Amino acid sequence: MRKGLIMEYIPVSGPWITQKEIDYVTDAATNAWYGNANMYCERFENAFADYLGVRHAISLPSCTSAIHLSLAALDVGPGDEVIVPDITWIASAAPISYVGATTVFADVDPISWCLSADSLEECITSKTKAVIPVDLYGNMSDMDAVLDVAKCYNVAVIEDAAEAIGTEYNGKKAGTFGISGTFSFHGSKTMTTGEGGMLVTDSDDLFDRVMVLRDHGRSPGDKMFCNTDVAFKYKMSSMQAALGLGQIERIDELLDRKRQIFSWYQKRLKDVQGITLNAEAEDVKNTYWMVSIIIDEKRGLEKEELMRLLAEKNIDSRPFFRPLSSIPAYESSEQADVARRRNHVSYRIAPFGVNLPSGLSLDEEKVEYICDALHTLLSNGTRLRKVAH
Ligand SMILES: *Cc1c(COP(=O)(O)O)cnc(C)c1O
């Protein structure tokens, strides 16, 4: 490494926390007890519901629990099938197993990388109860097409918007397209509460059922410990909610930074041949949770190799999600077997996809350093391994 200095380690993701959040959390730890115990959860839920323009928002310990509660409230169980895109984090799908239903893996669209409406339709059977479209890396499916299919076959839509707070489709916010929408505030996500999640819905019935299921089968206000169901305990603490309130009050600033980071990359990578960056369709406002590249298959450079080369330059990265149907967790699933043969797009792009550093602490100088590294690694023809050594 003759040219240029090695930068300090650049992490792949991370939040942007200011004094506002610290003040709220301090106040929660000091005052949100006794009669004020729910103050911050209520403020956070109200602010979140207002931001999305929905009737109800329920703060939870994770997005995983929000998906679990959605399925449970819809009475999805053994014998039912639920469709998820093959390319996503396992959290989108694991709750299907929690309720004893069967996971069906649909293919993704080659441009948006999100659920393909055509593949969705192909996967529907008489047993299909729900579909979980995933707003991957801050992008969205052709939602009109997905909703048309779901409506036509009477399939419930649970939108996994964990990676897409603030994303819009035709001016409507991600997370508001299904009977429920789910969000994650894990430390890697665009806004964070450390760990945390939210379920949003416009349905009063779903809201009522979720409120019972998330509190060990107690109706809100039950003071006599008269549980009606054996259910779950899924709540967010006041300290987390205080952090979330600070973040949602700053959401426009966080989203602007995410889009700015993408534009820094886009400007510097646009003349690199043989890579594809996140897409943004005309009717979508992408919030680019993870700036990602797919390397052209013809270059013969798999993601593991590029990640290793980046790591040598102190640049952290992540692999594009593997098809769920290819991971050991679903090895014995018959549906995974079918998916491995059917989902050509997922299997074509996943081996060549890498998430680049997208944390909110990035500055333009770091992005320049990363892009310079990519230029060097990707500008020397196909046999990169040889060039780099
Ligand atoms: C992060 C993530 C989740 C899970 O969120 P948790 O809050 O960790 O449960 C679910 N789905 C997708 C697409 C995610 O990226």
The ligand as a MOL file (V3000), in Angstrom:
LIG
                    3D

  0  0  0     0  0            999 V3000
M  V30 BEGIN CTAB
M  V30 COUNTS 15 15 0 0 0
M  V30 BEGIN ATOM
M  V30 1 C -33.4030 -5.9580 11.1040 0
M  V30 2 C -34.4790 -6.6680 10.3930 0
M  V30 3 C -35.4920 -7.3800 11.0580 0
M  V30 4 C -35.4500 -7.7020 12.5030 0
M  V30 5 O -35.4150 -6.6670 13.3590 0
M  V30 6 P -35.1840 -6.9360 14.9100 0
M  V30 7 O -35.5620 -5.6320 15.5200 0
M  V30 8 O -33.7520 -7.2890 15.0620 0
M  V30 9 O -36.0890 -8.0460 15.3120 0
M  V30 10 C -36.5360 -7.9040 10.3310 0
M  V30 11 N -36.5830 -7.7900 9.0020 0
M  V30 12 C -35.6260 -7.1570 8.3100 0
M  V30 13 C -35.7640 -7.0390 6.8390 0
M  V30 14 C -34.5380 -6.5910 8.9830 0
M  V30 15 O -33.5630 -5.9980 8.2920 0
M  V30 END ATOM
M  V30 BEGIN BOND
M  V30 1 1 1 2
M  V30 2 1 2 3
M  V30 3 2 2 14
M  V30 4 1 3 4
M  V30 5 2 3 10
M  V30 6 1 4 5
M  V30 7 1 5 6
M  V30 8 2 6 7
M  V30 9 1 6 8
M  V30 10 1 6 9
M  V30 11 1 10 11
M  V30 12 2 11 12
M  V30 13 1 12 13
M  V30 14 1 12 14
M  V30 15 1 14 15
M  V30 END BOND
M  V30 END CTAB
M  END
